[in-house]
């Protein structure tokens, strides 16, 4: 806080540097080029997550009585919701991968 009660720093005499210019002046690290983007297919990742939810759903059905006795019968519904959302996500990743990687194949031919 400056002496006049405002949150702005006091103006230095004769300096009209913008914050960007001041940053460039005191910056000590050199500019580095941005790394290349990693290109991976997302469909297998989404499918693996969906498969884990399917395993959870099967396990909750096998142990349904024990879960109900302990007040955790909602675990089955949670696993079912995970399977449904996982299927939707896997379908979306198939479409995204086809757009991203399928277009590259067409351009090369």
Phi and psi in radians as a Rosetta constraint file:
Dihedral C 1 N 2 CA 2 C 2 CIRCULARHARMONIC -1.452 0.35
Dihedral N 2 CA 2 C 2 N 3 CIRCULARHARMONIC 3.038 0.35
Dihedral C 2 N 3 CA 3 C 3 CIRCULARHARMONIC -1.218 0.35
Dihedral N 3 CA 3 C 3 N 4 CIRCULARHARMONIC -0.350 0.35
Dihedral C 3 N 4 CA 4 C 4 CIRCULARHARMONIC -1.585 0.35
Dihedral N 4 CA 4 C 4 N 5 CIRCULARHARMONIC 0.095 0.35
Dihedral C 4 N 5 CA 5 C 5 CIRCULARHARMONIC 1.623 0.35
Dihedral N 5 CA 5 C 5 N 6 CIRCULARHARMONIC -0.036 0.35
Dihedral C 5 N 6 CA 6 C 6 CIRCULARHARMONIC -1.616 0.35
Dihedral N 6 CA 6 C 6 N 7 CIRCULARHARMONIC 2.877 0.35
Dihedral C 6 N 7 CA 7 C 7 CIRCULARHARMONIC -1.536 0.35
Dihedral N 7 CA 7 C 7 N 8 CIRCULARHARMONIC -0.052 0.35
Dihedral C 7 N 8 CA 8 C 8 CIRCULARHARMONIC -1.406 0.35
Dihedral N 8 CA 8 C 8 N 9 CIRCULARHARMONIC 2.471 0.35
Dihedral C 8 N 9 CA 9 C 9 CIRCULARHARMONIC -1.193 0.35
Dihedral N 9 CA 9 C 9 N 10 CIRCULARHARMONIC 2.645 0.35
Dihedral C 9 N 10 CA 10 C 10 CIRCULARHARMONIC -1.136 0.35
Dihedral N 10 CA 10 C 10 N 11 CIRCULARHARMONIC 2.497 0.35
Dihedral C 10 N 11 CA 11 C 11 CIRCULARHARMONIC -1.243 0.35
Dihedral N 11 CA 11 C 11 N 12 CIRCULARHARMONIC 2.290 0.35
Dihedral C 11 N 12 CA 12 C 12 CIRCULARHARMONIC -1.421 0.35
Dihedral N 12 CA 12 C 12 N 13 CIRCULARHARMONIC 2.672 0.35
Dihedral C 12 N 13 CA 13 C 13 CIRCULARHARMONIC -1.257 0.35
Dihedral N 13 CA 13 C 13 N 14 CIRCULARHARMONIC 2.126 0.35
Dihedral C 13 N 14 CA 14 C 14 CIRCULARHARMONIC 1.410 0.35
Dihedral N 14 CA 14 C 14 N 15 CIRCULARHARMONIC -0.026 0.35
Dihedral C 14 N 15 CA 15 C 15 CIRCULARHARMONIC -1.759 0.35
Dihedral N 15 CA 15 C 15 N 16 CIRCULARHARMONIC 2.075 0.35
Dihedral C 15 N 16 CA 16 C 16 CIRCULARHARMONIC -2.069 0.35
Dihedral N 16 CA 16 C 16 N 17 CIRCULARHARMONIC 0.540 0.35
Dihedral C 16 N 17 CA 17 C 17 CIRCULARHARMONIC -1.249 0.35
Dihedral N 17 CA 17 C 17 N 18 CIRCULARHARMONIC 2.399 0.35
Dihedral C 17 N 18 CA 18 C 18 CIRCULARHARMONIC -1.339 0.35
Dihedral N 18 CA 18 C 18 N 19 CIRCULARHARMONIC 2.837 0.35
Dihedral C 18 N 19 CA 19 C 19 CIRCULARHARMONIC -1.005 0.35
Dihedral N 19 CA 19 C 19 N 20 CIRCULARHARMONIC -0.627 0.35
Dihedral C 19 N 20 CA 20 C 20 CIRCULARHARMONIC -1.135 0.35
Dihedral N 20 CA 20 C 20 N 21 CIRCULARHARMONIC -0.745 0.35
Dihedral C 20 N 21 CA 21 C 21 CIRCULARHARMONIC -1.151 0.35
Dihedral N 21 CA 21 C 21 N 22 CIRCULARHARMONIC -0.690 0.35
Dihedral C 21 N 22 CA 22 C 22 CIRCULARHARMONIC -1.124 0.35
Dihedral N 22 CA 22 C 22 N 23 CIRCULARHARMONIC -0.683 0.35
Dihedral C 22 N 23 CA 23 C 23 CIRCULARHARMONIC -1.106 0.35
Dihedral N 23 CA 23 C 23 N 24 CIRCULARHARMONIC -0.781 0.35
Dihedral C 23 N 24 CA 24 C 24 CIRCULARHARMONIC -1.087 0.35
Dihedral N 24 CA 24 C 24 N 25 CIRCULARHARMONIC -0.579 0.35
Dihedral C 24 N 25 CA 25 C 25 CIRCULARHARMONIC -1.221 0.35
Dihedral N 25 CA 25 C 25 N 26 CIRCULARHARMONIC -0.663 0.35
Dihedral C 25 N 26 CA 26 C 26 CIRCULARHARMONIC -1.712 0.35
Dihedral N 26 CA 26 C 26 N 27 CIRCULARHARMONIC -0.082 0.35
Dihedral C 26 N 27 CA 27 C 27 CIRCULARHARMONIC -1.145 0.35
Dihedral N 27 CA 27 C 27 N 28 CIRCULARHARMONIC 2.330 0.35
Dihedral C 27 N 28 CA 28 C 28 CIRCULARHARMONIC -1.857 0.35
Dihedral N 28 CA 28 C 28 N 29 CIRCULARHARMONIC -0.338 0.35
Dihedral C 28 N 29 CA 29 C 29 CIRCULARHARMONIC -1.664 0.35
Dihedral N 29 CA 29 C 29 N 30 CIRCULARHARMONIC 2.499 0.35
Dihedral C 29 N 30 CA 30 C 30 CIRCULARHARMONIC -1.293 0.35
Dihedral N 30 CA 30 C 30 N 31 CIRCULARHARMONIC 2.756 0.35
Dihedral C 30 N 31 CA 31 C 31 CIRCULARHARMONIC -1.234 0.35
Dihedral N 31 CA 31 C 31 N 32 CIRCULARHARMONIC 2.250 0.35
Dihedral C 31 N 32 CA 32 C 32 CIRCULARHARMONIC -1.910 0.35
Dihedral N 32 CA 32 C 32 N 33 CIRCULARHARMONIC 2.545 0.35
Dihedral C 32 N 33 CA 33 C 33 CIRCULARHARMONIC -1.193 0.35
Dihedral N 33 CA 33 C 33 N 34 CIRCULARHARMONIC 2.621 0.35
Dihedral C 33 N 34 CA 34 C 34 CIRCULARHARMONIC -1.216 0.35
Dihedral N 34 CA 34 C 34 N 35 CIRCULARHARMONIC 2.448 0.35
Dihedral C 34 N 35 CA 35 C 35 CIRCULARHARMONIC -1.198 0.35
Dihedral N 35 CA 35 C 35 N 36 CIRCULARHARMONIC 2.717 0.35
Dihedral C 35 N 36 CA 36 C 36 CIRCULARHARMONIC -1.182 0.35
Dihedral N 36 CA 36 C 36 N 37 CIRCULARHARMONIC 2.542 0.35
Dihedral C 36 N 37 CA 37 C 37 CIRCULARHARMONIC -1.240 0.35
Dihedral N 37 CA 37 C 37 N 38 CIRCULARHARMONIC 2.432 0.35
Dihedral C 37 N 38 CA 38 C 38 CIRCULARHARMONIC -1.395 0.35
Dihedral N 38 CA 38 C 38 N 39 CIRCULARHARMONIC 2.272 0.35
Dihedral C 38 N 39 CA 39 C 39 CIRCULARHARMONIC -1.964 0.35
Dihedral N 39 CA 39 C 39 N 40 CIRCULARHARMONIC 1.872 0.35
Dihedral C 39 N 40 CA 40 C 40 CIRCULARHARMONIC -2.234 0.35
Dihedral N 40 CA 40 C 40 N 41 CIRCULARHARMONIC 2.688 0.35
Dihedral C 40 N 41 CA 41 C 41 CIRCULARHARMONIC -1.397 0.35
Dihedral N 41 CA 41 C 41 N 42 CIRCULARHARMONIC 2.306 0.35
Dihedral C 41 N 42 CA 42 C 42 CIRCULARHARMONIC -1.619 0.35
Dihedral N 42 CA 42 C 42 N 43 CIRCULARHARMONIC -0.279 0.35
Dihedral C 42 N 43 CA 43 C 43 CIRCULARHARMONIC -1.021 0.35
Dihedral N 43 CA 43 C 43 N 44 CIRCULARHARMONIC -0.817 0.35
Dihedral C 43 N 44 CA 44 C 44 CIRCULARHARMONIC -1.103 0.35
Dihedral N 44 CA 44 C 44 N 45 CIRCULARHARMONIC -0.571 0.35
Dihedral C 44 N 45 CA 45 C 45 CIRCULARHARMONIC -1.189 0.35
Dihedral N 45 CA 45 C 45 N 46 CIRCULARHARMONIC -0.790 0.35
Dihedral C 45 N 46 CA 46 C 46 CIRCULARHARMONIC -1.152 0.35
Dihedral N 46 CA 46 C 46 N 47 CIRCULARHARMONIC -0.675 0.35
Dihedral C 46 N 47 CA 47 C 47 CIRCULARHARMONIC -1.160 0.35
Dihedral N 47 CA 47 C 47 N 48 CIRCULARHARMONIC -0.664 0.35
Dihedral C 47 N 48 CA 48 C 48 CIRCULARHARMONIC -1.136 0.35
Dihedral N 48 CA 48 C 48 N 49 CIRCULARHARMONIC -0.732 0.35
Dihedral C 48 N 49 CA 49 C 49 CIRCULARHARMONIC -1.106 0.35
Dihedral N 49 CA 49 C 49 N 50 CIRCULARHARMONIC -0.698 0.35
Dihedral C 49 N 50 CA 50 C 50 CIRCULARHARMONIC -1.144 0.35
Dihedral N 50 CA 50 C 50 N 51 CIRCULARHARMONIC -0.688 0.35
Dihedral C 50 N 51 CA 51 C 51 CIRCULARHARMONIC -1.079 0.35
Dihedral N 51 CA 51 C 51 N 52 CIRCULARHARMONIC -0.676 0.35
Dihedral C 51 N 52 CA 52 C 52 CIRCULARHARMONIC -1.095 0.35
Dihedral N 52 CA 52 C 52 N 53 CIRCULARHARMONIC -0.681 0.35
Dihedral C 52 N 53 CA 53 C 53 CIRCULARHARMONIC -1.175 0.35
Dihedral N 53 CA 53 C 53 N 54 CIRCULARHARMONIC -0.604 0.35
Dihedral C 53 N 54 CA 54 C 54 CIRCULARHARMONIC -1.121 0.35
Dihedral N 54 CA 54 C 54 N 55 CIRCULARHARMONIC -0.755 0.35
Dihedral C 54 N 55 CA 55 C 55 CIRCULARHARMONIC -1.055 0.35
Dihedral N 55 CA 55 C 55 N 56 CIRCULARHARMONIC -0.753 0.35
Dihedral C 55 N 56 CA 56 C 56 CIRCULARHARMONIC -1.088 0.35
Dihedral N 56 CA 56 C 56 N 57 CIRCULARHARMONIC -0.693 0.35
Dihedral C 56 N 57 CA 57 C 57 CIRCULARHARMONIC -1.131 0.35
Dihedral N 57 CA 57 C 57 N 58 CIRCULARHARMONIC -0.749 0.35
Dihedral C 57 N 58 CA 58 C 58 CIRCULARHARMONIC -1.096 0.35
Dihedral N 58 CA 58 C 58 N 59 CIRCULARHARMONIC -0.766 0.35
Dihedral C 58 N 59 CA 59 C 59 CIRCULARHARMONIC -1.118 0.35
Dihedral N 59 CA 59 C 59 N 60 CIRCULARHARMONIC -0.680 0.35
Dihedral C 59 N 60 CA 60 C 60 CIRCULARHARMONIC -1.179 0.35
Dihedral N 60 CA 60 C 60 N 61 CIRCULARHARMONIC -0.530 0.35
Dihedral C 60 N 61 CA 61 C 61 CIRCULARHARMONIC -1.308 0.35
Dihedral N 61 CA 61 C 61 N 62 CIRCULARHARMONIC -0.590 0.35
Dihedral C 61 N 62 CA 62 C 62 CIRCULARHARMONIC -1.191 0.35
Dihedral N 62 CA 62 C 62 N 63 CIRCULARHARMONIC -0.637 0.35
Dihedral C 62 N 63 CA 63 C 63 CIRCULARHARMONIC -1.898 0.35
Dihedral N 63 CA 63 C 63 N 64 CIRCULARHARMONIC 0.585 0.35
Dihedral C 63 N 64 CA 64 C 64 CIRCULARHARMONIC -1.080 0.35
Dihedral N 64 CA 64 C 64 N 65 CIRCULARHARMONIC -0.742 0.35
Dihedral C 64 N 65 CA 65 C 65 CIRCULARHARMONIC -1.146 0.35
Dihedral N 65 CA 65 C 65 N 66 CIRCULARHARMONIC -0.752 0.35
Dihedral C 65 N 66 CA 66 C 66 CIRCULARHARMONIC -1.132 0.35
Dihedral N 66 CA 66 C 66 N 67 CIRCULARHARMONIC -0.676 0.35
Dihedral C 66 N 67 CA 67 C 67 CIRCULARHARMONIC -1.170 0.35
Dihedral N 67 CA 67 C 67 N 68 CIRCULARHARMONIC -0.701 0.35
Dihedral C 67 N 68 CA 68 C 68 CIRCULARHARMONIC -1.144 0.35
Dihedral N 68 CA 68 C 68 N 69 CIRCULARHARMONIC -0.669 0.35
Dihedral C 68 N 69 CA 69 C 69 CIRCULARHARMONIC -1.127 0.35
Dihedral N 69 CA 69 C 69 N 70 CIRCULARHARMONIC -0.557 0.35
Dihedral C 69 N 70 CA 70 C 70 CIRCULARHARMONIC -1.673 0.35
Dihedral N 70 CA 70 C 70 N 71 CIRCULARHARMONIC 0.120 0.35
Dihedral C 70 N 71 CA 71 C 71 CIRCULARHARMONIC 1.381 0.35
Dihedral N 71 CA 71 C 71 N 72 CIRCULARHARMONIC 0.394 0.35
Dihedral C 71 N 72 CA 72 C 72 CIRCULARHARMONIC -2.051 0.35
Dihedral N 72 CA 72 C 72 N 73 CIRCULARHARMONIC 0.570 0.35
Dihedral C 72 N 73 CA 73 C 73 CIRCULARHARMONIC -1.177 0.35
Dihedral N 73 CA 73 C 73 N 74 CIRCULARHARMONIC -0.309 0.35
Dihedral C 73 N 74 CA 74 C 74 CIRCULARHARMONIC -1.205 0.35
Dihedral N 74 CA 74 C 74 N 75 CIRCULARHARMONIC -0.263 0.35
Dihedral C 74 N 75 CA 75 C 75 CIRCULARHARMONIC -1.044 0.35
Dihedral N 75 CA 75 C 75 N 76 CIRCULARHARMONIC -0.641 0.35
Dihedral C 75 N 76 CA 76 C 76 CIRCULARHARMONIC -1.100 0.35
Dihedral N 76 CA 76 C 76 N 77 CIRCULARHARMONIC -0.735 0.35
Dihedral C 76 N 77 CA 77 C 77 CIRCULARHARMONIC -1.143 0.35
Dihedral N 77 CA 77 C 77 N 78 CIRCULARHARMONIC -0.656 0.35
Dihedral C 77 N 78 CA 78 C 78 CIRCULARHARMONIC -1.122 0.35
Dihedral N 78 CA 78 C 78 N 79 CIRCULARHARMONIC -0.755 0.35
Dihedral C 78 N 79 CA 79 C 79 CIRCULARHARMONIC -1.140 0.35
Dihedral N 79 CA 79 C 79 N 80 CIRCULARHARMONIC -0.679 0.35
Dihedral C 79 N 80 CA 80 C 80 CIRCULARHARMONIC -1.113 0.35
Dihedral N 80 CA 80 C 80 N 81 CIRCULARHARMONIC -0.741 0.35
Dihedral C 80 N 81 CA 81 C 81 CIRCULARHARMONIC -1.087 0.35
Dihedral N 81 CA 81 C 81 N 82 CIRCULARHARMONIC -0.672 0.35
Dihedral C 81 N 82 CA 82 C 82 CIRCULARHARMONIC -1.102 0.35
Dihedral N 82 CA 82 C 82 N 83 CIRCULARHARMONIC -0.678 0.35
Dihedral C 82 N 83 CA 83 C 83 CIRCULARHARMONIC -1.135 0.35
Dihedral N 83 CA 83 C 83 N 84 CIRCULARHARMONIC -0.809 0.35
Dihedral C 83 N 84 CA 84 C 84 CIRCULARHARMONIC -1.106 0.35
Dihedral N 84 CA 84 C 84 N 85 CIRCULARHARMONIC -0.837 0.35
Dihedral C 84 N 85 CA 85 C 85 CIRCULARHARMONIC -1.133 0.35
Dihedral N 85 CA 85 C 85 N 86 CIRCULARHARMONIC -0.645 0.35
Dihedral C 85 N 86 CA 86 C 86 CIRCULARHARMONIC -1.117 0.35
Dihedral N 86 CA 86 C 86 N 87 CIRCULARHARMONIC -0.686 0.35
Dihedral C 86 N 87 CA 87 C 87 CIRCULARHARMONIC -1.133 0.35
Dihedral N 87 CA 87 C 87 N 88 CIRCULARHARMONIC -0.724 0.35
Dihedral C 87 N 88 CA 88 C 88 CIRCULARHARMONIC -1.123 0.35
Dihedral N 88 CA 88 C 88 N 89 CIRCULARHARMONIC -0.732 0.35
Dihedral C 88 N 89 CA 89 C 89 CIRCULARHARMONIC -1.159 0.35
Dihedral N 89 CA 89 C 89 N 90 CIRCULARHARMONIC -0.679 0.35
Dihedral C 89 N 90 CA 90 C 90 CIRCULARHARMONIC -1.129 0.35
Dihedral N 90 CA 90 C 90 N 91 CIRCULARHARMONIC -0.728 0.35
Dihedral C 90 N 91 CA 91 C 91 CIRCULARHARMONIC -1.086 0.35
Dihedral N 91 CA 91 C 91 N 92 CIRCULARHARMONIC -0.714 0.35
Dihedral C 91 N 92 CA 92 C 92 CIRCULARHARMONIC -1.136 0.35
Dihedral N 92 CA 92 C 92 N 93 CIRCULARHARMONIC -0.655 0.35
Dihedral C 92 N 93 CA 93 C 93 CIRCULARHARMONIC -1.229 0.35
Dihedral N 93 CA 93 C 93 N 94 CIRCULARHARMONIC -0.566 0.35
Dihedral C 93 N 94 CA 94 C 94 CIRCULARHARMONIC -1.082 0.35
Dihedral N 94 CA 94 C 94 N 95 CIRCULARHARMONIC -0.801 0.35
Dihedral C 94 N 95 CA 95 C 95 CIRCULARHARMONIC -1.120 0.35
Dihedral N 95 CA 95 C 95 N 96 CIRCULARHARMONIC -0.763 0.35
Dihedral C 95 N 96 CA 96 C 96 CIRCULARHARMONIC -1.144 0.35
Dihedral N 96 CA 96 C 96 N 97 CIRCULARHARMONIC -0.715 0.35
Dihedral C 96 N 97 CA 97 C 97 CIRCULARHARMONIC -1.164 0.35
Dihedral N 97 CA 97 C 97 N 98 CIRCULARHARMONIC -0.664 0.35
Dihedral C 97 N 98 CA 98 C 98 CIRCULARHARMONIC -1.112 0.35
Dihedral N 98 CA 98 C 98 N 99 CIRCULARHARMONIC -0.715 0.35
Dihedral C 98 N 99 CA 99 C 99 CIRCULARHARMONIC -1.152 0.35
Dihedral N 99 CA 99 C 99 N 100 CIRCULARHARMONIC -0.759 0.35
Dihedral C 99 N 100 CA 100 C 100 CIRCULARHARMONIC -1.319 0.35
Dihedral N 100 CA 100 C 100 N 101 CIRCULARHARMONIC -0.861 0.35
Dihedral C 100 N 101 CA 101 C 101 CIRCULARHARMONIC -1.643 0.35
Dihedral N 101 CA 101 C 101 N 102 CIRCULARHARMONIC -0.465 0.35
Dihedral C 101 N 102 CA 102 C 102 CIRCULARHARMONIC -1.190 0.35
Dihedral N 102 CA 102 C 102 N 103 CIRCULARHARMONIC -0.653 0.35
Dihedral C 102 N 103 CA 103 C 103 CIRCULARHARMONIC -1.150 0.35
Dihedral N 103 CA 103 C 103 N 104 CIRCULARHARMONIC -0.585 0.35
Dihedral C 103 N 104 CA 104 C 104 CIRCULARHARMONIC -1.172 0.35
Dihedral N 104 CA 104 C 104 N 105 CIRCULARHARMONIC -0.630 0.35
Dihedral C 104 N 105 CA 105 C 105 CIRCULARHARMONIC -1.181 0.35
Dihedral N 105 CA 105 C 105 N 106 CIRCULARHARMONIC -0.714 0.35
Dihedral C 105 N 106 CA 106 C 106 CIRCULARHARMONIC -1.153 0.35
Dihedral N 106 CA 106 C 106 N 107 CIRCULARHARMONIC -0.635 0.35
Dihedral C 106 N 107 CA 107 C 107 CIRCULARHARMONIC -1.240 0.35
Dihedral N 107 CA 107 C 107 N 108 CIRCULARHARMONIC -0.511 0.35
Dihedral C 107 N 108 CA 108 C 108 CIRCULARHARMONIC -1.328 0.35
Dihedral N 108 CA 108 C 108 N 109 CIRCULARHARMONIC -0.526 0.35
